[in-house]
Amino acid sequence: MAQTVLVCVTLLLMAFDLCYSDCKFVMKTESECLENGIPHSVGSMWKGDDCYSCYCGKVTAICCTEYVQTPDIPNNCEAIFDKRLCRYRIYSKDNPDILCE
């Protein structure tokens, strides 16, 4: 029962994140999910490439980004994605050493 509740909560959170993130479907067989050739069992969750969180369900498998897509930024700034932190950092176009607010 607790596992069912955990899966439902996870799926609800992932659905909420769909509004703000990018998702992709992962290849699914009857017994496992394959992401980049790596098998994952049904019910498992894992961290995929490029800041994706993945879930292998009974019917489908999905991976969604853990970060908000390109944010709205002022014209004098630019967004650069930091893969280490899994988020965009906003820098001044005139001086890339200065973060925009």
ZAGUNU-269347 format. One line per field, with one value per residue: residue number from 1; residue in three letters; x, y, z of N, C-alpha, C in turn. Coordinates in nm, 2 decimals, padded with zeros to 4 digits. Example, Ala and Ser with C-alpha at 12.3 -4.5 7.8 and 13.67 -1.06 7.14 Angstrom:
residues 2
k <- 1 | 2
r <- ALA | SER
n_u <- 01.32 | 01.28
n_v <- -00.57 | -00.22
n_w <- 00.78 | 00.71
ca_u <- 01.23 | 01.37
ca_v <- -00.45 | -00.11
ca_w <- 00.78 | 00.71
c_u <- 01.32 | 01.29
c_v <- -00.33 | 00.00
c_w <- 00.78 | 00.79
END
This chain:
residues 101
k <- 1 | 2 | 3 | 4 | 5 | 6 | 7 | 8 | 9 | 10 | 11 | 12 | 13 | 14 | 15 | 16 | 17 | 18 | 19 | 20 | 21 | 22 | 23 | 24 | 25 | 26 | 27 | 28 | 29 | 30 | 31 | 32 | 33 | 34 | 35 | 36 | 37 | 38 | 39 | 40 | 41 | 42 | 43 | 44 | 45 | 46 | 47 | 48 | 49 | 50 | 51 | 52 | 53 | 54 | 55 | 56 | 57 | 58 | 59 | 60 | 61 | 62 | 63 | 64 | 65 | 66 | 67 | 68 | 69 | 70 | 71 | 72 | 73 | 74 | 75 | 76 | 77 | 78 | 79 | 80 | 81 | 82 | 83 | 84 | 85 | 86 | 87 | 88 | 89 | 90 | 91 | 92 | 93 | 94 | 95 | 96 | 97 | 98 | 99 | 100 | 101
r <- MET | ALA | GLN | THR | VAL | LEU | VAL | CYS | VAL | THR | LEU | LEU | LEU | MET | ALA | PHE | ASP | LEU | CYS | TYR | SER | ASP | CYS | LYS | PHE | VAL | MET | LYS | THR | GLU | SER | GLU | CYS | LEU | GLU | ASN | GLY | ILE | PRO | HIS | SER | VAL | GLY | SER | MET | TRP | LYS | GLY | ASP | ASP | CYS | TYR | SER | CYS | TYR | CYS | GLY | LYS | VAL | THR | ALA | ILE | CYS | CYS | THR | GLU | TYR | VAL | GLN | THR | PRO | ASP | ILE | PRO | ASN | ASN | CYS | GLU | ALA | ILE | PHE | ASP | LYS | ARG | LEU | CYS | ARG | TYR | ARG | ILE | TYR | SER | LYS | ASP | ASN | PRO | ASP | ILE | LEU | CYS | GLU
n_u <- 00.08 | 00.19 | 00.38 | 00.23 | 00.10 | 00.33 | 00.41 | 00.19 | 00.20 | 00.44 | 00.39 | 00.20 | 00.34 | 00.53 | 00.35 | 00.27 | 00.51 | 00.53 | 00.43 | 00.63 | 00.87 | 01.07 | 00.98 | 01.04 | 00.96 | 01.05 | 01.19 | 00.99 | 00.95 | 00.78 | 00.88 | 01.07 | 01.23 | 01.41 | 01.67 | 01.89 | 02.01 | 02.04 | 01.89 | 01.60 | 01.40 | 01.04 | 00.86 | 01.08 | 01.29 | 01.51 | 01.80 | 01.85 | 02.03 | 02.16 | 02.03 | 01.77 | 01.49 | 01.37 | 01.11 | 00.99 | 00.71 | 00.42 | 00.29 | 00.40 | 00.71 | 00.88 | 01.08 | 01.16 | 01.28 | 01.46 | 01.46 | 01.35 | 01.24 | 01.40 | 01.42 | 01.23 | 01.41 | 01.58 | 01.65 | 01.92 | 02.05 | 02.16 | 02.07 | 02.24 | 02.29 | 02.37 | 02.51 | 02.61 | 02.48 | 02.22 | 02.05 | 01.95 | 02.16 | 02.17 | 02.33 | 02.49 | 02.50 | 02.69 | 02.89 | 03.00 | 03.08 | 02.91 | 02.62 | 02.28 | 02.00
n_v <- -00.12 | 00.13 | 00.16 | 00.20 | 00.44 | 00.61 | 00.59 | 00.70 | 00.97 | 01.05 | 01.04 | 01.24 | 01.46 | 01.46 | 01.51 | 01.77 | 01.90 | 01.87 | 02.10 | 02.28 | 02.16 | 01.95 | 01.65 | 01.31 | 01.00 | 00.67 | 00.37 | 00.08 | -00.25 | -00.56 | -00.64 | -00.45 | -00.12 | 00.06 | 00.28 | 00.45 | 00.21 | 00.09 | -00.13 | -00.10 | -00.19 | -00.25 | -00.01 | 00.11 | 00.40 | 00.64 | 00.84 | 01.00 | 01.08 | 01.41 | 01.56 | 01.44 | 01.29 | 00.97 | 00.73 | 00.40 | 00.26 | 00.03 | 00.04 | 00.25 | 00.44 | 00.72 | 01.01 | 01.31 | 01.65 | 01.80 | 02.06 | 02.39 | 02.49 | 02.71 | 03.01 | 03.33 | 03.60 | 03.91 | 04.15 | 04.22 | 04.01 | 03.66 | 03.32 | 03.04 | 02.70 | 02.50 | 02.21 | 02.07 | 02.17 | 02.14 | 02.35 | 02.67 | 02.94 | 03.29 | 03.53 | 03.85 | 03.99 | 04.18 | 04.15 | 03.85 | 03.75 | 03.85 | 03.78 | 03.81 | 03.95
n_w <- 00.00 | 00.08 | -00.11 | -00.34 | -00.28 | -00.27 | -00.54 | -00.67 | -00.56 | -00.66 | -00.94 | -00.96 | -00.88 | -01.09 | -01.30 | -01.24 | -01.28 | -01.55 | -01.67 | -01.65 | -01.73 | -01.94 | -02.10 | -02.18 | -02.34 | -02.25 | -02.39 | -02.36 | -02.25 | -02.18 | -01.93 | -01.84 | -01.85 | -02.09 | -02.10 | -02.28 | -02.34 | -02.10 | -01.87 | -01.66 | -01.39 | -01.36 | -01.18 | -01.07 | -01.01 | -01.14 | -01.20 | -01.49 | -01.80 | -01.84 | -01.64 | -01.60 | -01.44 | -01.39 | -01.44 | -01.43 | -01.52 | -01.51 | -01.75 | -01.91 | -01.95 | -01.83 | -01.86 | -01.70 | -01.70 | -01.43 | -01.40 | -01.46 | -01.78 | -02.03 | -01.87 | -01.85 | -01.95 | -01.90 | -02.17 | -02.18 | -02.08 | -02.07 | -02.08 | -01.95 | -01.95 | -01.67 | -01.63 | -01.42 | -01.19 | -01.27 | -01.37 | -01.51 | -01.54 | -01.52 | -01.70 | -01.75 | -02.07 | -02.15 | -01.96 | -01.89 | -01.64 | -01.45 | -01.27 | -01.36 | -01.20
ca_u <- 00.00 | 00.28 | 00.45 | 00.13 | 00.09 | 00.45 | 00.41 | 00.09 | 00.25 | 00.55 | 00.33 | 00.13 | 00.45 | 00.58 | 00.25 | 00.28 | 00.63 | 00.52 | 00.40 | 00.76 | 00.98 | 01.06 | 00.97 | 01.05 | 00.92 | 01.16 | 01.15 | 00.93 | 00.92 | 00.69 | 00.94 | 01.17 | 01.24 | 01.55 | 01.71 | 02.03 | 02.05 | 02.05 | 01.76 | 01.55 | 01.28 | 00.92 | 00.85 | 01.21 | 01.31 | 01.65 | 01.85 | 01.90 | 02.13 | 02.13 | 01.93 | 01.64 | 01.45 | 01.29 | 01.02 | 00.95 | 00.58 | 00.38 | 00.24 | 00.49 | 00.82 | 00.89 | 01.19 | 01.14 | 01.39 | 01.45 | 01.48 | 01.25 | 01.30 | 01.46 | 01.34 | 01.22 | 01.52 | 01.59 | 01.72 | 02.06 | 02.11 | 02.15 | 02.07 | 02.34 | 02.26 | 02.48 | 02.47 | 02.65 | 02.38 | 02.09 | 01.97 | 02.00 | 02.22 | 02.15 | 02.45 | 02.49 | 02.56 | 02.80 | 03.00 | 02.96 | 03.11 | 02.81 | 02.49 | 02.17 | 01.90
ca_v <- 00.00 | 00.25 | 00.18 | 00.25 | 00.58 | 00.67 | 00.60 | 00.80 | 01.10 | 01.07 | 01.07 | 01.37 | 01.56 | 01.47 | 01.57 | 01.91 | 01.94 | 01.88 | 02.24 | 02.36 | 02.08 | 01.88 | 01.51 | 01.21 | 00.86 | 00.57 | 00.24 | -00.01 | -00.39 | -00.61 | -00.66 | -00.35 | 00.00 | 00.08 | 00.42 | 00.45 | 00.07 | 00.04 | -00.18 | -00.06 | -00.28 | -00.18 | 00.04 | 00.18 | 00.54 | 00.66 | 00.97 | 00.98 | 01.17 | 01.55 | 01.61 | 01.38 | 01.20 | 00.88 | 00.63 | 00.29 | 00.22 | -00.09 | 00.07 | 00.34 | 00.49 | 00.86 | 01.09 | 01.46 | 01.73 | 01.84 | 02.20 | 02.47 | 02.53 | 02.84 | 03.11 | 03.46 | 03.68 | 04.05 | 04.15 | 04.24 | 03.89 | 03.54 | 03.20 | 02.94 | 02.58 | 02.45 | 02.06 | 02.02 | 02.21 | 02.11 | 02.47 | 02.78 | 03.06 | 03.41 | 03.62 | 03.97 | 03.98 | 04.27 | 04.09 | 03.71 | 03.72 | 03.91 | 03.72 | 03.90 | 03.92
ca_w <- 00.00 | 00.09 | -00.24 | -00.43 | -00.25 | -00.32 | -00.69 | -00.70 | -00.53 | -00.76 | -01.07 | -00.95 | -00.89 | -01.23 | -01.39 | -01.21 | -01.34 | -01.70 | -01.71 | -01.64 | -01.77 | -02.07 | -02.07 | -02.29 | -02.31 | -02.26 | -02.45 | -02.25 | -02.28 | -02.08 | -01.80 | -01.80 | -01.93 | -02.14 | -02.13 | -02.33 | -02.34 | -01.96 | -01.82 | -01.53 | -01.36 | -01.34 | -01.04 | -01.03 | -01.04 | -01.16 | -01.25 | -01.63 | -01.85 | -01.86 | -01.53 | -01.61 | -01.34 | -01.47 | -01.37 | -01.51 | -01.48 | -01.57 | -01.89 | -01.98 | -01.88 | -01.87 | -01.79 | -01.71 | -01.65 | -01.30 | -01.40 | -01.54 | -01.91 | -02.04 | -01.80 | -01.91 | -01.91 | -01.96 | -02.30 | -02.16 | -02.01 | -02.14 | -02.00 | -01.98 | -01.86 | -01.59 | -01.62 | -01.28 | -01.10 | -01.33 | -01.37 | -01.59 | -01.47 | -01.60 | -01.70 | -01.83 | -02.20 | -02.15 | -01.88 | -01.85 | -01.50 | -01.36 | -01.28 | -01.36 | -01.09
c_u <- 00.09 | 00.35 | 00.35 | 00.11 | 00.21 | 00.45 | 00.31 | 00.13 | 00.36 | 00.49 | 00.26 | 00.23 | 00.51 | 00.48 | 00.25 | 00.40 | 00.62 | 00.49 | 00.53 | 00.88 | 00.96 | 01.06 | 00.99 | 01.01 | 01.04 | 01.10 | 01.10 | 00.91 | 00.82 | 00.75 | 01.04 | 01.16 | 01.39 | 01.57 | 01.86 | 02.09 | 02.07 | 01.91 | 01.73 | 01.42 | 01.16 | 00.91 | 00.97 | 01.21 | 01.46 | 01.68 | 01.91 | 02.00 | 02.07 | 02.02 | 01.79 | 01.61 | 01.35 | 01.21 | 00.98 | 00.82 | 00.54 | 00.34 | 00.34 | 00.61 | 00.84 | 01.01 | 01.15 | 01.26 | 01.36 | 01.45 | 01.37 | 01.32 | 01.34 | 01.37 | 01.33 | 01.34 | 01.52 | 01.67 | 01.87 | 02.13 | 02.09 | 02.15 | 02.17 | 02.31 | 02.38 | 02.44 | 02.51 | 02.54 | 02.23 | 02.00 | 02.03 | 02.06 | 02.21 | 02.26 | 02.42 | 02.56 | 02.69 | 02.92 | 02.95 | 03.00 | 03.01 | 02.68 | 02.38 | 02.07 | 01.77
c_v <- 00.13 | 00.27 | 00.24 | 00.40 | 00.66 | 00.69 | 00.70 | 00.94 | 01.14 | 01.11 | 01.20 | 01.48 | 01.57 | 01.53 | 01.72 | 01.97 | 01.95 | 02.02 | 02.32 | 02.28 | 02.01 | 01.73 | 01.43 | 01.08 | 00.77 | 00.44 | 00.15 | -00.14 | -00.43 | -00.62 | -00.55 | -00.23 | 00.01 | 00.23 | 00.41 | 00.31 | 00.01 | 00.00 | -00.13 | -00.14 | -00.19 | -00.14 | 00.12 | 00.32 | 00.56 | 00.80 | 00.94 | 01.08 | 01.32 | 01.60 | 01.56 | 01.29 | 01.10 | 00.78 | 00.53 | 00.23 | 00.09 | -00.08 | 00.15 | 00.38 | 00.63 | 00.92 | 01.24 | 01.53 | 01.77 | 01.99 | 02.27 | 02.50 | 02.67 | 02.95 | 03.24 | 03.54 | 03.82 | 04.05 | 04.16 | 04.12 | 03.77 | 03.42 | 03.09 | 02.82 | 02.52 | 02.30 | 02.01 | 02.05 | 02.18 | 02.24 | 02.57 | 02.88 | 03.17 | 03.50 | 03.74 | 03.94 | 04.06 | 04.22 | 03.96 | 03.67 | 03.77 | 03.83 | 03.83 | 03.85 | 03.86
c_w <- 00.00 | -00.04 | -00.34 | -00.41 | -00.29 | -00.47 | -00.73 | -00.68 | -00.63 | -00.90 | -01.07 | -00.96 | -01.03 | -01.32 | -01.37 | -01.28 | -01.49 | -01.75 | -01.72 | -01.69 | -01.90 | -02.03 | -02.20 | -02.25 | -02.34 | -02.32 | -02.34 | -02.31 | -02.17 | -01.94 | -01.75 | -01.89 | -01.97 | -02.17 | -02.16 | -02.32 | -02.20 | -01.91 | -01.68 | -01.51 | -01.34 | -01.20 | -01.00 | -01.08 | -01.05 | -01.21 | -01.39 | -01.67 | -01.85 | -01.76 | -01.55 | -01.49 | -01.41 | -01.38 | -01.47 | -01.46 | -01.55 | -01.72 | -01.97 | -01.89 | -01.93 | -01.79 | -01.81 | -01.65 | -01.51 | -01.29 | -01.48 | -01.67 | -01.92 | -01.97 | -01.88 | -01.85 | -01.97 | -02.09 | -02.29 | -02.10 | -02.10 | -02.05 | -02.04 | -01.89 | -01.80 | -01.56 | -01.48 | -01.18 | -01.15 | -01.33 | -01.46 | -01.50 | -01.57 | -01.59 | -01.78 | -01.96 | -02.21 | -02.07 | -01.82 | -01.71 | -01.40 | -01.38 | -01.28 | -01.25 | -01.15
END
